[in-house]
């Protein structure tokens, strides 16, 4: 246990088998919360996460 690479690869495989959309990015020589890694991967991850989002559509706090 405590093999985060193996755990993440297994999770990616399970998500793929179940038909979920996911993004798995492996960064060599990076530490947990490595600043350089976040600077390189965060913009693309946010673009992927928000793809298809309708710009300008905002829900109010009341759910209307």
Secondary structure, DSSP 4 states (H G I P E B T S, - for coil): ---HHHHHHHHHHHHHHTT--------TT--TT-HHHHHHHHHHHHHHHTTT--TT----TT--
